[in-house]
């Protein structure tokens, strides 16, 4: 259990910057998913997923 407390559930240590990126990605999906244009709808989703994945797994500090 101590391993989960120090590294996180998926082997990551989520920082405040990463949480901000995740929250902004959620806002992007929520605001663009009901758009009538498919490019905005799915583009927002793809950008949010890529950004969130990079924020969690790519250690850009």
N, CA, C and O atoms as a Tinker XYZ file with bonds, in Angstrom:
   244  protein
     1  N      0.816000   -1.194000    0.000000    73     2
     2  CA     0.000000    0.000000    0.000000    64     1     3
     3  C      0.857000    1.253000    0.000000    63     2     4     5
     4  O      0.459000    2.285000   -0.541000    81     3
     5  N      2.034000    1.164000    0.608000    73     3     6
     6  CA     2.932000    2.311000    0.625000    64     5     7
     7  C      3.387000    2.663000   -0.788000    63     6     8     9
     8  O      3.603000    3.837000   -1.089000    81     7
     9  N      3.536000    1.663000   -1.658000    73     7    10
    10  CA     3.928000    1.913000   -3.043000    64     9    11
    11  C      2.891000    2.773000   -3.756000    63    10    12    13
    12  O      3.248000    3.670000   -4.520000    81    11
    13  N      1.626000    2.509000   -3.514000    73    11    14
    14  CA     0.570000    3.305000   -4.141000    64    13    15
    15  C      0.556000    4.734000   -3.611000    63    14    16    17
    16  O      0.222000    5.664000   -4.345000    81    15
    17  N      0.910000    4.915000   -2.364000    73    15    18
    18  CA     0.899000    6.255000   -1.783000    64    17    19
    19  C      2.032000    7.120000   -2.318000    63    18    20    21
    20  O      1.895000    8.342000   -2.388000    81    19
    21  N      3.147000    6.507000   -2.697000    73    19    22
    22  CA     4.285000    7.297000   -3.159000    64    21    23
    23  C      4.316000    7.483000   -4.663000    63    22    24    25
    24  O      4.821000    8.496000   -5.146000    81    23
    25  N      3.786000    6.524000   -5.417000    73    23    26
    26  CA     3.877000    6.618000   -6.864000    64    25    27
    27  C      2.539000    6.780000   -7.559000    63    26    28    29
    28  O      2.527000    7.068000   -8.756000    81    27
    29  N      1.454000    6.617000   -6.908000    73    27    30
    30  CA     0.150000    6.733000   -7.549000    64    29    31
    31  C     -0.357000    5.382000   -8.014000    63    30    32    33
    32  O      0.358000    4.381000   -7.958000    81    31
    33  N     -1.581000    5.366000   -8.467000    73    31    34
    34  CA    -2.244000    4.112000   -8.819000    64    33    35
    35  C     -1.649000    3.455000  -10.053000    63    34    36    37
    36  O     -1.650000    2.227000  -10.147000    81    35
    37  N     -1.137000    4.236000  -11.007000    73    35    38
    38  CA    -0.626000    3.674000  -12.248000    64    37    39
    39  C      0.880000    3.871000  -12.383000    63    38    40    41
    40  O      1.404000    3.906000  -13.497000    81    39
    41  N      1.571000    3.999000  -11.270000    73    39    42
    42  CA     3.003000    4.186000  -11.303000    64    41    43
    43  C      3.414000    5.610000  -11.601000    63    42    44    45
    44  O      4.550000    5.850000  -12.007000    81    43
    45  N      2.513000    6.561000  -11.408000    73    43    46
    46  CA     2.815000    7.959000  -11.673000    64    45    47
    47  C      2.706000    8.765000  -10.391000    63    46    48    49
    48  O      2.051000    8.350000   -9.435000    81    47
    49  N      3.337000    9.888000  -10.380000    73    47    50
    50  CA     3.227000   10.831000   -9.285000    64    49    51
    51  C      2.612000   12.099000   -9.871000    63    50    52    53
    52  O      3.321000   12.913000  -10.462000    81    51
    53  N      1.322000   12.271000   -9.715000    73    51    54
    54  CA     0.591000   13.354000  -10.367000    64    53    55
    55  C      0.855000   14.658000   -9.631000    63    54    56    57
    56  O      0.626000   14.757000   -8.425000    81    55
    57  N      1.337000   15.655000  -10.362000    73    55    58
    58  CA     1.629000   16.955000   -9.778000    64    57    59
    59  C      0.463000   17.909000  -10.019000    63    58    60    61
    60  O     -0.503000   17.568000  -10.702000    81    59
    61  N      0.564000   19.079000   -9.462000    73    59    62
    62  CA    -0.474000   20.091000   -9.640000    64    61    63
    63  C     -0.578000   20.512000  -11.096000    63    62    64    65
    64  O     -1.685000   20.721000  -11.594000    81    63
    65  N      0.536000   20.641000  -11.786000    73    63    66
    66  CA     0.508000   21.002000  -13.205000    64    65    67
    67  C     -0.225000   19.956000  -14.030000    63    66    68    69
    68  O     -0.979000   20.297000  -14.941000    81    67
    69  N     -0.009000   18.691000  -13.718000    73    67    70
    70  CA    -0.692000   17.627000  -14.437000    64    69    71
    71  C     -2.194000   17.655000  -14.164000    63    70    72    73
    72  O     -2.997000   17.413000  -15.065000    81    71
    73  N     -2.571000   17.946000  -12.929000    73    71    74
    74  CA    -4.005000   18.038000  -12.613000    64    73    75
    75  C     -4.656000   19.209000  -13.347000    63    74    76    77
    76  O     -5.806000   19.112000  -13.773000    81    75
    77  N     -3.937000   20.297000  -13.492000    73    75    78
    78  CA    -4.473000   21.443000  -14.243000    64    77    79
    79  C     -4.691000   21.063000  -15.698000    63    78    80    81
    80  O     -5.719000   21.408000  -16.281000    81    79
    81  N     -3.729000   20.355000  -16.294000    73    79    82
    82  CA    -3.870000   19.919000  -17.686000    64    81    83
    83  C     -5.064000   18.983000  -17.830000    63    82    84    85
    84  O     -5.821000   19.093000  -18.795000    81    83
    85  N     -5.239000   18.072000  -16.895000    73    83    86
    86  CA    -6.364000   17.134000  -16.953000    64    85    87
    87  C     -7.696000   17.880000  -16.841000    63    86    88    89
    88  O     -8.642000   17.569000  -17.563000    81    87
    89  N     -7.772000   18.852000  -15.949000    73    87    90
    90  CA    -9.002000   19.628000  -15.801000    64    89    91
    91  C     -9.287000   20.468000  -17.035000    63    90    92    93
    92  O    -10.441000   20.572000  -17.450000    81    91
    93  N     -8.268000   21.068000  -17.631000    73    91    94
    94  CA    -8.470000   21.839000  -18.859000    64    93    95
    95  C     -8.904000   20.938000  -20.019000    63    94    96    97
    96  O     -9.712000   21.341000  -20.856000    81    95
    97  N     -8.365000   19.727000  -20.062000    73    95    98
    98  CA    -8.788000   18.781000  -21.097000    64    97    99
    99  C    -10.251000   18.385000  -20.912000    63    98   100   101
   100  O    -10.986000   18.239000  -21.889000    81    99
   101  N    -10.666000   18.212000  -19.672000    73    99   102
   102  CA   -12.072000   17.891000  -19.408000    64   101   103
   103  C    -12.990000   19.045000  -19.824000    63   102   104   105
   104  O    -14.075000   18.820000  -20.361000    81   103
   105  N    -12.551000   20.265000  -19.575000    73   103   106
   106  CA   -13.340000   21.433000  -19.999000    64   105   107
   107  C    -13.416000   21.496000  -21.525000    63   106   108   109
   108  O    -14.471000   21.813000  -22.074000    81   107
   109  N    -12.311000   21.197000  -22.217000    73   107   110
   110  CA   -12.301000   21.188000  -23.676000    64   109   111
   111  C    -13.281000   20.174000  -24.230000    63   110   112   113
   112  O    -14.026000   20.473000  -25.162000    81   111
   113  N    -13.286000   18.982000  -23.666000    73   111   114
   114  CA   -14.216000   17.941000  -24.130000    64   113   115
   115  C    -15.652000   18.352000  -23.856000    63   114   116   117
   116  O    -16.522000   18.184000  -24.712000    81   115
   117  N    -15.905000   18.888000  -22.674000    73   115   118
   118  CA   -17.273000   19.272000  -22.312000    64   117   119
   119  C    -17.789000   20.399000  -23.201000    63   118   120   121
   120  O    -18.973000   20.428000  -23.535000    81   119
   121  N    -16.927000   21.314000  -23.584000    73   119   122
   122  CA   -17.391000   22.448000  -24.379000    64   121   123
   123  C    -17.431000   22.159000  -25.874000    63   122   124   125
   124  O    -18.157000   22.835000  -26.603000    81   123
   125  N    -16.678000   21.180000  -26.350000    73   123   126
   126  CA   -16.644000   20.930000  -27.792000    64   125   127
   127  C    -17.422000   19.695000  -28.221000    63   126   128   129
   128  O    -17.648000   19.517000  -29.418000    81   127
   129  N    -17.835000   18.851000  -27.317000    73   127   130
   130  CA   -18.442000   17.587000  -27.724000    64   129   131
   131  C    -19.839000   17.753000  -28.310000    63   130   132   133
   132  O    -20.271000   16.911000  -29.098000    81   131
   133  N    -20.543000   18.796000  -27.956000    73   131   134
   134  CA   -21.882000   19.018000  -28.508000    64   133   135
   135  C    -21.878000   19.916000  -29.734000    63   134   136   137
   136  O    -22.936000   20.372000  -30.167000    81   135
   137  N    -20.719000   20.174000  -30.293000    73   135   138
   138  CA   -20.618000   21.032000  -31.478000    64   137   139
   139  C    -21.224000   20.324000  -32.686000    63   138   140   141
   140  O    -21.089000   19.109000  -32.832000    81   139
   141  N    -21.892000   21.086000  -33.550000    73   139   142
   142  CA   -22.507000   20.455000  -34.728000    64   141   143
   143  C    -21.476000   19.991000  -35.760000    63   142   144   145
   144  O    -21.745000   19.057000  -36.516000    81   143
   145  N    -20.309000   20.622000  -35.804000    73   143   146
   146  CA   -19.278000   20.209000  -36.750000    64   145   147
   147  C    -18.487000   19.036000  -36.168000    63   146   148   149
   148  O    -18.025000   19.084000  -35.028000    81   147
   149  N    -18.344000   17.991000  -36.969000    73   147   150
   150  CA   -17.647000   16.796000  -36.493000    64   149   151
   151  C    -16.176000   17.067000  -36.231000    63   150   152   153
   152  O    -15.586000   16.455000  -35.341000    81   151
   153  N    -15.571000   17.979000  -36.995000    73   151   154
   154  CA   -14.148000   18.246000  -36.817000    64   153   155
   155  C    -13.883000   18.906000  -35.464000    63   154   156   157
   156  O    -12.848000   18.645000  -34.850000    81   155
   157  N    -14.775000   19.736000  -34.999000    73   155   158
   158  CA   -14.617000   20.359000  -33.678000    64   157   159
   159  C    -14.906000   19.344000  -32.585000    63   158   160   161
   160  O    -14.191000   19.274000  -31.586000    81   159
   161  N    -15.956000   18.559000  -32.779000    73   159   162
   162  CA   -16.338000   17.549000  -31.782000    64   161   163
   163  C    -15.217000   16.543000  -31.545000    63   162   164   165
   164  O    -14.780000   16.363000  -30.408000    81   163
   165  N    -14.756000   15.898000  -32.583000    73   163   166
   166  CA   -13.759000   14.848000  -32.431000    64   165   167
   167  C    -12.351000   15.420000  -32.295000    63   166   168   169
   168  O    -11.491000   14.800000  -31.668000    81   167
   169  N    -12.109000   16.579000  -32.867000    73   167   170
   170  CA   -10.810000   17.225000  -32.691000    64   169   171
   171  C    -10.559000   17.596000  -31.243000    63   170   172   173
   172  O     -9.459000   17.394000  -30.729000    81   171
   173  N    -11.572000   18.137000  -30.581000    73   171   174
   174  CA   -11.443000   18.463000  -29.167000    64   173   175
   175  C    -11.190000   17.233000  -28.316000    63   174   176   177
   176  O    -10.405000   17.274000  -27.368000    81   175
   177  N    -11.850000   16.149000  -28.654000    73   175   178
   178  CA   -11.653000   14.901000  -27.912000    64   177   179
   179  C    -10.248000   14.346000  -28.122000    63   178   180   181
   180  O     -9.602000   13.919000  -27.165000    81   179
   181  N     -9.773000   14.347000  -29.360000    73   179   182
   182  CA    -8.436000   13.831000  -29.654000    64   181   183
   183  C     -7.367000   14.683000  -28.974000    63   182   184   185
   184  O     -6.432000   14.147000  -28.379000    81   183
   185  N     -7.499000   15.997000  -29.058000    73   183   186
   186  CA    -6.529000   16.892000  -28.422000    64   185   187
   187  C     -6.520000   16.683000  -26.912000    63   186   188   189
   188  O     -5.453000   16.667000  -26.299000    81   187
   189  N     -7.689000   16.525000  -26.310000    73   187   190
   190  CA    -7.769000   16.318000  -24.867000    64   189   191
   191  C     -7.116000   15.002000  -24.449000    63   190   192   193
   192  O     -6.415000   14.957000  -23.438000    81   191
   193  N     -7.334000   13.949000  -25.200000    73   191   194
   194  CA    -6.751000   12.647000  -24.862000    64   193   195
   195  C     -5.233000   12.686000  -25.008000    63   194   196   197
   196  O     -4.516000   12.200000  -24.134000    81   195
   197  N     -4.740000   13.255000  -26.096000    73   195   198
   198  CA    -3.294000   13.323000  -26.311000    64   197   199
   199  C     -2.634000   14.196000  -25.254000    63   198   200   201
   200  O     -1.588000   13.835000  -24.715000    81   199
   201  N     -3.233000   15.336000  -24.955000    73   199   202
   202  CA    -2.665000   16.240000  -23.960000    64   201   203
   203  C     -2.642000   15.594000  -22.575000    63   202   204   205
   204  O     -1.647000   15.699000  -21.857000    81   203
   205  N     -3.718000   14.935000  -22.203000    73   203   206
   206  CA    -3.780000   14.277000  -20.900000    64   205   207
   207  C     -2.774000   13.137000  -20.813000    63   206   208   209
   208  O     -2.097000   12.983000  -19.796000    81   207
   209  N     -2.671000   12.348000  -21.857000    73   207   210
   210  CA    -1.714000   11.241000  -21.869000    64   209   211
   211  C     -0.288000   11.761000  -21.740000    63   210   212   213
   212  O      0.510000   11.216000  -20.977000    81   211
   213  N      0.027000   12.802000  -22.478000    73   211   214
   214  CA     1.383000   13.364000  -22.417000    64   213   215
   215  C      1.643000   13.994000  -21.052000    63   214   216   217
   216  O      2.754000   13.893000  -20.532000    81   215
   217  N      0.647000   14.637000  -20.470000    73   215   218
   218  CA     0.836000   15.268000  -19.165000    64   217   219
   219  C      1.116000   14.220000  -18.092000    63   218   220   221
   220  O      1.881000   14.477000  -17.162000    81   219
   221  N      0.511000   13.056000  -18.209000    73   219   222
   222  CA     0.706000   12.032000  -17.185000    64   221   223
   223  C      1.961000   11.212000  -17.427000    63   222   224   225
   224  O      2.727000   10.981000  -16.491000    81   223
   225  N      2.194000   10.769000  -18.650000    73   223   226
   226  CA     3.266000    9.810000  -18.909000    64   225   227
   227  C      4.574000   10.426000  -19.395000    63   226   228   229
   228  O      5.633000    9.846000  -19.155000    81   227
   229  N      4.546000   11.571000  -20.066000    73   227   230
   230  CA     5.778000   12.207000  -20.543000    64   229   231
   231  C      6.267000   13.153000  -19.452000    63   230   232   233
   232  O      5.584000   14.127000  -19.134000    81   231
   233  N      7.395000   12.893000  -18.893000    73   231   234
   234  CA     7.876000   13.668000  -17.759000    64   233   235
   235  C      8.509000   14.992000  -18.203000    63   234   236   237
   236  O      9.730000   15.141000  -18.159000    81   235
   237  N      7.691000   15.938000  -18.625000    73   235   238
   238  CA     8.155000   17.270000  -19.012000    64   237   239
   239  C      8.013000   18.201000  -17.827000    63   238   240   241
   240  O      6.973000   18.838000  -17.661000    81   239
   241  N      9.029000   18.288000  -17.009000    73   239   242
   242  CA     8.954000   19.149000  -15.816000    64   241   243
   243  C      9.878000   20.299000  -15.964000    63   242   244
   244  O      9.965000   21.140000  -15.070000    81   243
